[in-house]
Amino acid sequence: MKLILVRHAETEWNLEGIIQGHSDSSLTCRGLRETSVLLAAFSASEYQIESVYASPLGRAWQMGQSLAEHFCCSLTAEPALKEQAFGQFEGMPLELLRQKHPNDANALFRLWSDHAPVDSFCPHGEAFSKASGLTP
């Protein structure tokens, strides 16, 4: 068995530089094209897709549905695959966060680095250790 991890395609909020977390944003036209390219690449490969697990968030679920339908296999919602909850930062443009809350922005960017402390968290959000499965 091989496990292939795929991140969701481009969303409206990705395009606009807005923090997503557990808040959802639809795939863009480019994101839909990226999904089609992914399907074609998997179809042309030696991989046999037998099942798909996706975050229940719409952006990932939409891609999961496309994969499952294309390969005629099951699709299972897996909450553990959801993106980390970024609390009060969700829905906020990154640039606005940098301008109005520079310390919080620095803390958030530390979360996205290889050197993030496992107990880092966003205000009203989810601790990195919980989101990454490092704690029960």
N, CA, C and O atoms as a DFTB+ gen file, in Angstrom:
544 C
 N C O
     1  1       0.839      -1.178       0.000
     2  2       0.000       0.000       0.000
     3  2       0.887       1.246       0.000
     4  3       1.884       1.315       0.720
     5  1       0.510       2.218      -0.812
     6  2       1.201       3.511      -0.838
     7  2       0.218       4.573      -0.386
     8  3      -0.964       4.538      -0.727
     9  1       0.727       5.510       0.382
    10  2      -0.078       6.633       0.855
    11  2       0.382       7.883       0.119
    12  3       1.562       8.232       0.151
    13  1      -0.539       8.545      -0.532
    14  2      -0.228       9.764      -1.276
    15  2      -0.973      10.911      -0.603
    16  3      -2.197      10.868      -0.477
    17  1      -0.247      11.928      -0.175
    18  2      -0.866      13.095       0.449
    19  2      -0.957      14.220      -0.569
    20  3       0.016      14.534      -1.255
    21  1      -2.125      14.817      -0.659
    22  2      -2.367      15.905      -1.601
    23  2      -3.022      17.046      -0.846
    24  3      -3.995      16.846      -0.120
    25  1      -2.486      18.238      -1.020
    26  2      -3.099      19.430      -0.429
    27  2      -4.188      19.916      -1.377
    28  3      -4.113      19.701      -2.587
    29  1      -5.195      20.569      -0.821
    30  2      -6.256      21.110      -1.676
    31  2      -5.669      22.105      -2.681
    32  3      -4.605      22.681      -2.458
    33  1      -6.375      22.289      -3.773
    34  2      -5.954      23.237      -4.811
    35  2      -6.229      24.670      -4.348
    36  3      -6.742      24.900      -3.253
    37  1      -5.876      25.617      -5.208
    38  2      -6.007      27.037      -4.864
    39  2      -7.455      27.406      -4.520
    40  3      -8.396      27.004      -5.204
    41  1      -7.604      28.182      -3.441
    42  2      -8.915      28.684      -3.026
    43  2      -8.978      30.198      -3.213
    44  3      -7.964      30.855      -3.451
    45  1     -10.189      30.732      -3.101
    46  2     -10.373      32.186      -3.176
    47  2      -9.508      32.882      -2.128
    48  3      -8.848      33.878      -2.425
    49  1      -9.512      32.357      -0.904
    50  2      -8.742      32.998       0.167
    51  2      -7.241      32.837      -0.034
    52  3      -6.483      33.730       0.344
    53  1      -6.783      31.721      -0.621
    54  2      -5.362      31.601      -0.964
    55  2      -4.981      32.739      -1.898
    56  3      -3.965      33.407      -1.703
    57  1      -5.801      32.950      -2.906
    58  2      -5.558      33.970      -3.917
    59  2      -5.529      35.369      -3.300
    60  3      -4.747      36.222      -3.720
    61  1      -6.383      35.597      -2.305
    62  2      -6.492      36.910      -1.679
    63  2      -5.564      37.087      -0.477
    64  3      -5.528      38.160       0.124
    65  1      -4.809      36.035      -0.122
    66  2      -3.892      36.137       1.013
    67  2      -4.609      36.197       2.348
    68  3      -4.171      36.898       3.261
    69  1      -5.711      35.465       2.468
    70  2      -6.512      35.454       3.693
    71  2      -6.278      34.142       4.431
    72  3      -6.211      33.075       3.820
    73  1      -6.156      34.233       5.752
    74  2      -5.912      33.062       6.598
    75  2      -7.179      32.211       6.662
    76  3      -8.259      32.730       6.944
    77  1      -7.054      30.906       6.403
    78  2      -8.218      30.021       6.329
    79  2      -8.464      29.246       7.613
    80  3      -9.473      29.483       8.277
    81  1      -7.584      28.333       7.983
    82  2      -7.834      27.492       9.149
    83  2      -9.079      26.652       8.965
    84  3      -9.238      25.999       7.934
    85  1      -9.976      26.659       9.960
    86  2     -11.215      25.888       9.867
    87  2     -12.288      26.624       9.072
    88  3     -13.296      26.025       8.698
    89  1     -12.086      27.920       8.807
    90  2     -13.023      28.654       7.957
    91  2     -12.815      28.187       6.524
    92  3     -11.706      27.817       6.138
    93  1     -13.875      28.207       5.747
    94  2     -13.763      27.624       4.421
    95  2     -13.791      28.666       3.318
    96  3     -14.293      29.776       3.496
    97  1     -13.251      28.291       2.199
    98  2     -13.198      29.123       1.009
    99  2     -13.257      28.194      -0.197
   100  3     -12.648      27.125      -0.199
   101  1     -13.984      28.604      -1.203
   102  2     -14.177      27.772      -2.398
   103  2     -12.920      27.710      -3.255
   104  3     -12.073      28.602      -3.218
   105  1     -12.823      26.633      -4.025
   106  2     -11.748      26.532      -5.004
   107  2     -11.976      27.571      -6.100
   108  3     -13.111      27.841      -6.492
   109  1     -10.883      28.142      -6.582
   110  2     -10.944      29.096      -7.694
   111  2     -11.037      28.321      -9.011
   112  3     -10.950      27.094      -9.028
   113  1     -11.214      29.051     -10.102
   114  2     -11.173      28.412     -11.431
   115  2      -9.824      27.731     -11.629
   116  3      -9.745      26.629     -12.172
   117  1      -8.764      28.401     -11.182
   118  2      -7.430      27.797     -11.269
   119  2      -7.377      26.532     -10.413
   120  3      -6.798      25.528     -10.827
   121  1      -7.979      26.576      -9.226
   122  2      -8.014      25.406      -8.353
   123  2      -8.730      24.234      -8.999
   124  3      -8.313      23.087      -8.841
   125  1      -9.803      24.512      -9.725
   126  2     -10.523      23.454     -10.439
   127  2      -9.661      22.886     -11.564
   128  3      -9.669      21.680     -11.810
   129  1      -8.913      23.763     -12.248
   130  2      -7.985      23.279     -13.294
   131  2      -6.875      22.439     -12.666
   132  3      -6.490      21.404     -13.210
   133  1      -6.363      22.890     -11.517
   134  2      -5.321      22.122     -10.818
   135  2      -5.839      20.733     -10.450
   136  3      -5.107      19.747     -10.535
   137  1      -7.099      20.664     -10.043
   138  2      -7.706      19.372      -9.713
   139  2      -7.753      18.483     -10.949
   140  3      -7.442      17.295     -10.867
   141  1      -8.134      19.040     -12.083
   142  2      -8.178      18.271     -13.338
   143  2      -6.793      17.776     -13.740
   144  3      -6.641      16.644     -14.198
   145  1      -5.788      18.624     -13.569
   146  2      -4.407      18.236     -13.885
   147  2      -3.965      17.093     -12.971
   148  3      -3.303      16.155     -13.417
   149  1      -4.331      17.175     -11.700
   150  2      -3.989      16.108     -10.753
   151  2      -4.645      14.792     -11.164
   152  3      -4.000      13.744     -11.146
   153  1      -5.918      14.843     -11.533
   154  2      -6.618      13.633     -11.975
   155  2      -5.934      13.023     -13.194
   156  3      -5.761      11.807     -13.267
   157  1      -5.550      13.852     -14.136
   158  2      -4.875      13.361     -15.343
   159  2      -3.523      12.744     -14.997
   160  3      -3.148      11.708     -15.545
   161  1      -2.797      13.383     -14.089
   162  2      -1.478      12.864     -13.696
   163  2      -1.610      11.507     -13.011
   164  3      -0.841      10.588     -13.292
   165  1      -2.586      11.382     -12.113
   166  2      -2.791      10.090     -11.448
   167  2      -3.243       9.032     -12.451
   168  3      -2.822       7.879     -12.366
   169  1      -4.088       9.413     -13.391
   170  2      -4.571       8.464     -14.406
   171  2      -3.429       7.951     -15.272
   172  3      -3.434       6.793     -15.688
   173  1      -2.453       8.809     -15.542
   174  2      -1.318       8.439     -16.393
   175  2      -0.220       7.712     -15.619
   176  3       0.734       7.214     -16.217
   177  1      -0.348       7.649     -14.309
   178  2       0.693       7.024     -13.484
   179  2       0.386       5.550     -13.242
   180  3      -0.653       5.034     -13.656
   181  1       1.313       4.891     -12.564
   182  2       1.105       3.484     -12.229
   183  2       0.314       3.324     -10.929
   184  3      -0.003       2.204     -10.530
   185  1       0.000       4.427     -10.276
   186  2      -0.732       4.358      -9.009
   187  2      -2.176       3.938      -9.236
   188  3      -2.830       4.381     -10.180
   189  1      -2.656       3.078      -8.351
   190  2      -4.059       2.690      -8.363
   191  2      -4.702       3.305      -7.127
   192  3      -4.390       2.923      -6.000
   193  1      -5.588       4.243      -7.342
   194  2      -6.265       4.913      -6.237
   195  2      -7.423       4.021      -5.810
   196  3      -8.355       3.787      -6.579
   197  1      -7.357       3.525      -4.577
   198  2      -8.374       2.598      -4.080
   199  2      -9.319       3.240      -3.083
   200  3     -10.454       2.791      -2.925
   201  1      -8.870       4.273      -2.415
   202  2      -9.736       5.000      -1.490
   203  2      -9.163       6.390      -1.264
   204  3      -7.962       6.620      -1.408
   205  1     -10.050       7.306      -0.907
   206  2      -9.666       8.695      -0.686
   207  2     -10.155       9.108       0.696
   208  3     -11.300       8.851       1.069
   209  1      -9.279       9.745       1.439
   210  2      -9.616      10.327       2.740
   211  2      -9.401      11.822       2.607
   212  3      -8.377      12.264       2.087
   213  1     -10.362      12.597       3.074
   214  2     -10.256      14.048       2.935
   215  2     -10.758      14.738       4.191
   216  3     -11.596      14.208       4.920
   217  1     -10.239      15.909       4.425
   218  2     -10.774      16.780       5.459
   219  2     -12.236      17.060       5.115
   220  3     -12.586      17.135       3.937
   221  1     -13.093      17.213       6.124
   222  2     -14.486      17.546       5.834
   223  2     -14.684      19.005       5.399
   224  3     -15.788      19.391       5.017
   225  1     -13.618      19.815       5.456
   226  2     -13.728      21.197       4.996
   227  2     -13.970      21.207       3.486
   228  3     -13.376      20.412       2.758
   229  1     -14.827      22.090       3.022
   230  2     -15.271      22.102       1.631
   231  2     -14.177      22.084       0.599
   232  3     -14.288      21.383      -0.407
   233  1     -13.102      22.850       0.826
   234  2     -12.041      22.946      -0.179
   235  2     -11.351      21.602      -0.391
   236  3     -11.011      21.255      -1.522
   237  1     -11.142      20.849       0.673
   238  2     -10.508      19.532       0.567
   239  2     -11.529      18.478       0.139
   240  3     -11.217      17.579      -0.643
   241  1     -12.745      18.597       0.659
   242  2     -13.795      17.634       0.330
   243  2     -14.114      17.677      -1.164
   244  3     -14.336      16.638      -1.785
   245  1     -14.135      18.877      -1.734
   246  2     -14.412      19.029      -3.163
   247  2     -13.365      18.291      -3.993
   248  3     -13.705      17.602      -4.955
   249  1     -12.103      18.433      -3.626
   250  2     -11.050      17.703      -4.344
   251  2     -11.184      16.203      -4.113
   252  3     -11.018      15.408      -5.037
   253  1     -11.485      15.824      -2.875
   254  2     -11.666      14.410      -2.559
   255  2     -12.782      13.782      -3.375
   256  3     -12.648      12.661      -3.865
   257  1     -13.892      14.513      -3.523
   258  2     -15.009      14.012      -4.330
   259  2     -14.586      13.804      -5.782
   260  3     -14.944      12.804      -6.404
   261  1     -13.831      14.744      -6.307
   262  2     -13.365      14.618      -7.696
   263  2     -12.498      13.377      -7.861
   264  3     -12.656      12.627      -8.824
   265  1     -11.586      13.164      -6.925
   266  2     -10.717      11.980      -6.984
   267  2     -11.534      10.695      -6.869
   268  3     -11.362       9.772      -7.666
   269  1     -12.420      10.638      -5.880
   270  2     -13.208       9.423      -5.647
   271  2     -14.110       9.107      -6.842
   272  3     -14.221       7.950      -7.249
   273  1     -14.748      10.127      -7.400
   274  2     -15.613       9.903      -8.564
   275  2     -14.797       9.445      -9.768
   276  3     -15.193       8.518     -10.475
   277  1     -13.665      10.091      -9.998
   278  2     -12.827       9.755     -11.152
   279  2     -12.315       8.319     -11.076
   280  3     -12.269       7.619     -12.087
   281  1     -11.934       7.885      -9.882
   282  2     -11.356       6.548      -9.722
   283  2     -12.356       5.530      -9.191
   284  3     -11.980       4.406      -8.858
   285  1     -13.631       5.918      -9.109
   286  2     -14.699       5.009      -8.662
   287  2     -14.331       4.316      -7.354
   288  3     -14.377       3.091      -7.249
   289  1     -13.966       5.118      -6.367
   290  2     -13.592       4.551      -5.075
   291  2     -14.292       5.315      -3.951
   292  3     -14.976       6.311      -4.187
   293  1     -14.109       4.833      -2.750
   294  2     -14.771       5.437      -1.594
   295  2     -14.102       6.746      -1.190
   296  3     -12.915       6.965      -1.434
   297  1     -14.894       7.601      -0.568
   298  2     -14.416       8.865      -0.010
   299  2     -14.824       8.893       1.452
   300  3     -16.002       8.744       1.779
   301  1     -13.849       9.085       2.329
   302  2     -14.097       9.104       3.769
   303  2     -13.673      10.441       4.347
   304  3     -12.571      10.923       4.086
   305  1     -14.564      11.038       5.142
   306  2     -14.227      12.282       5.840
   307  2     -13.340      11.940       7.032
   308  3     -13.689      11.084       7.846
   309  1     -12.207      12.602       7.131
   310  2     -11.273      12.384       8.238
   311  2     -10.993      13.726       8.909
   312  3     -10.193      14.514       8.407
   313  1     -11.658      13.995      10.058
   314  2     -11.473      15.275      10.748
   315  2     -10.020      15.578      11.116
   316  3      -9.637      16.745      11.194
   317  1      -9.215      14.554      11.341
   318  2      -7.810      14.781      11.708
   319  2      -7.023      15.438      10.575
   320  3      -5.917      15.930      10.799
   321  1      -7.573      15.452       9.373
   322  2      -6.899      16.080       8.238
   323  2      -7.240      17.563       8.100
   324  3      -6.715      18.241       7.216
   325  1      -8.119      18.068       8.972
   326  2      -8.466      19.493       8.895
   327  2      -7.249      20.345       9.209
   328  3      -6.385      19.966      10.000
   329  1      -7.204      21.502       8.570
   330  2      -6.153      22.473       8.846
   331  2      -6.280      22.951      10.291
   332  3      -7.361      22.902      10.877
   333  1      -5.188      23.403      10.846
   334  2      -5.189      23.950      12.200
   335  2      -6.172      25.111      12.290
   336  3      -6.281      25.910      11.360
   337  1      -6.886      25.204      13.405
   338  2      -7.782      26.339      13.649
   339  2      -6.938      27.537      14.074
   340  3      -6.177      27.454      15.038
   341  1      -7.072      28.648      13.357
   342  2      -6.285      29.843      13.646
   343  2      -7.072      30.907      14.403
   344  3      -6.675      32.072      14.439
   345  1      -8.187      30.506      15.006
   346  2      -8.931      31.381      15.901
   347  2      -9.264      32.731      15.307
   348  3      -9.800      32.827      14.203
   349  1      -8.935      33.786      16.061
   350  2      -9.308      35.141      15.643
   351  2      -8.591      35.600      14.376
   352  3      -8.954      36.629      13.805
   353  1      -7.581      34.858      13.929
   354  2      -6.879      35.227      12.701
   355  2      -7.627      34.774      11.442
   356  3      -7.379      35.296      10.355
   357  1      -8.535      33.811      11.583
   358  2      -9.225      33.271      10.410
   359  2     -10.060      34.356       9.735
   360  3     -10.761      35.124      10.395
   361  1      -9.970      34.400       8.424
   362  2     -10.700      35.386       7.642
   363  2      -9.982      36.724       7.531
   364  3     -10.480      37.649       6.890
   365  1      -8.814      36.827       8.154
   366  2      -8.055      38.081       8.150
   367  2      -6.969      38.027       7.072
   368  3      -6.247      37.036       6.967
   369  1      -6.853      39.086       6.275
   370  2      -5.751      39.125       5.310
   371  2      -4.401      39.123       6.043
   372  3      -4.247      39.781       7.072
   373  1      -3.443      38.389       5.511
   374  2      -2.115      38.315       6.130
   375  2      -1.498      39.696       6.301
   376  3      -0.888      39.981       7.332
   377  1      -1.652      40.549       5.302
   378  2      -1.060      41.892       5.378
   379  2      -1.668      42.712       6.511
   380  3      -0.956      43.452       7.190
   381  1      -2.970      42.585       6.719
   382  2      -3.622      43.303       7.817
   383  2      -3.119      42.787       9.162
   384  3      -2.899      43.569      10.087
   385  1      -2.939      41.484       9.269
   386  2      -2.395      40.901      10.497
   387  2      -1.000      41.452      10.765
   388  3      -0.682      41.811      11.899
   389  1      -0.163      41.522       9.726
   390  2       1.198      42.057       9.883
   391  2       1.177      43.516      10.341
   392  3       1.993      43.919      11.171
   393  1       0.251      44.302       9.805
   394  2       0.185      45.727      10.138
   395  2      -0.376      45.973      11.531
   396  3       0.201      46.736      12.305
   397  1      -1.485      45.340      11.853
   398  2      -2.194      45.642      13.103
   399  2      -1.723      44.819      14.293
   400  3      -1.825      45.263      15.437
   401  1      -1.208      43.626      14.029
   402  2      -0.806      42.719      15.106
   403  2       0.537      42.071      14.769
   404  3       0.595      40.856      14.577
   405  1       1.622      42.856      14.693
   406  2       2.903      42.288      14.255
   407  2       3.404      41.145      15.140
   408  3       3.995      40.194      14.631
   409  1       3.181      41.220      16.443
   410  2       3.632      40.133      17.325
   411  2       2.858      38.849      17.052
   412  3       3.432      37.760      17.026
   413  1       1.540      38.986      16.848
   414  2       0.731      37.812      16.519
   415  2       1.130      37.248      15.158
   416  3       1.159      36.032      14.968
   417  1       1.438      38.138      14.214
   418  2       1.869      37.681      12.885
   419  2       3.161      36.881      12.997
   420  3       3.298      35.827      12.376
   421  1       4.104      37.379      13.786
   422  2       5.366      36.649      13.976
   423  2       5.116      35.288      14.602
   424  3       5.734      34.298      14.211
   425  1       4.207      35.233      15.578
   426  2       3.885      33.950      16.218
   427  2       3.263      32.995      15.203
   428  3       3.588      31.808      15.183
   429  1       2.376      33.509      14.368
   430  2       1.736      32.671      13.360
   431  2       2.756      32.149      12.361
   432  3       2.719      30.973      11.999
   433  1       3.666      33.005      11.909
   434  2       4.663      32.561      10.944
   435  2       5.630      31.559      11.560
   436  3       6.173      30.712      10.851
   437  1       5.850      31.641      12.857
   438  2       6.659      30.617      13.532
   439  2       5.958      29.265      13.448
   440  3       6.614      28.231      13.325
   441  1       4.618      29.270      13.514
   442  2       3.871      28.015      13.401
   443  2       4.131      27.351      12.055
   444  3       4.152      26.124      11.954
   445  1       4.326      28.162      11.029
   446  2       4.503      27.634       9.683
   447  2       5.957      27.309       9.372
   448  3       6.272      26.901       8.254
   449  1       6.842      27.481      10.340
   450  2       8.257      27.186      10.103
   451  2       8.597      25.806      10.646
   452  3       7.784      25.164      11.311
   453  1       9.788      25.375      10.356
   454  2      10.251      24.081      10.860
   455  2      10.616      24.141      12.333
   456  3      10.888      23.111      12.949
   457  1      10.625      25.333      12.897
   458  2      11.081      25.493      14.274
   459  2       9.957      25.923      15.207
   460  3      10.211      26.538      16.243
   461  1       8.732      25.607      14.851
   462  2       7.595      26.025      15.675
   463  2       7.572      25.254      16.986
   464  3       7.681      24.028      16.985
   465  1       7.431      25.962      18.112
   466  2       7.253      25.258      19.381
   467  2       5.940      24.484      19.339
   468  3       4.943      24.988      18.823
   469  1       5.930      23.271      19.873
   470  2       4.728      22.439      19.777
   471  2       3.558      22.997      20.577
   472  3       2.415      22.603      20.345
   473  1       3.820      23.911      21.517
   474  2       2.722      24.467      22.302
   475  2       2.256      25.819      21.761
   476  3       1.473      26.502      22.422
   477  1       2.718      26.217      20.578
   478  2       2.295      27.479      19.972
   479  2       0.811      27.418      19.634
   480  3       0.291      26.363      19.272
   481  1       0.139      28.551      19.754
   482  2      -1.265      28.607      19.370
   483  2      -1.641      30.032      19.006
   484  3      -0.934      30.982      19.343
   485  1      -2.762      30.168      18.314
   486  2      -3.303      31.473      17.962
   487  2      -4.397      31.800      18.964
   488  3      -5.058      30.888      19.461
   489  1      -4.609      33.078      19.275
   490  2      -5.683      33.430      20.203
   491  2      -7.028      32.849      19.741
   492  3      -7.450      33.057      18.603
   493  1      -7.679      32.131      20.633
   494  2      -8.965      31.465      20.373
   495  2      -8.835      30.387      19.302
   496  3      -9.835      29.972      18.716
   497  1      -7.628      29.939      19.047
   498  2      -7.386      28.912      18.041
   499  2      -6.958      27.609      18.685
   500  3      -7.218      27.357      19.861
   501  1      -6.310      26.806      17.905
   502  2      -5.923      25.467      18.298
   503  2      -4.407      25.407      18.474
   504  3      -3.664      25.937      17.648
   505  1      -3.951      24.770      19.540
   506  2      -2.515      24.611      19.766
   507  2      -1.911      23.779      18.641
   508  3      -2.523      22.823      18.166
   509  1      -0.709      24.151      18.222
   510  2      -0.017      23.420      17.163
   511  2       0.111      21.944      17.528
   512  3      -0.056      21.075      16.672
   513  1       0.408      21.657      18.797
   514  2       0.587      20.269      19.219
   515  2      -0.696      19.463      19.034
   516  3      -0.640      18.289      18.667
   517  1      -1.851      20.079      19.281
   518  2      -3.128      19.377      19.091
   519  2      -3.409      19.183      17.605
   520  3      -3.801      18.095      17.182
   521  1      -3.210      20.234      16.815
   522  2      -3.485      20.160      15.377
   523  2      -2.582      19.146      14.689
   524  3      -2.997      18.490      13.734
   525  1      -1.362      19.017      15.166
   526  2      -0.410      18.103      14.529
   527  2      -0.525      16.683      15.060
   528  3       0.154      15.777      14.576
   529  1      -1.388      16.488      16.059
   530  2      -1.563      15.152      16.616
   531  2      -0.493      14.773      17.613
   532  3      -0.357      13.600      17.960
   533  1       0.278      15.759      18.086
   534  2       1.340      15.456      19.043
   535  2       0.808      15.249      20.454
   536  3       1.507      14.708      21.311
   537  1      -0.426      15.676      20.695
   538  2      -1.052      15.452      21.999
   539  2      -2.442      14.884      21.776
   540  3      -3.049      15.117      20.731
   541  1      -2.951      14.138      22.753
   542  2      -4.300      13.558      22.590
   543  2      -5.385      14.611      22.659
   544  3      -6.567      14.288      22.541
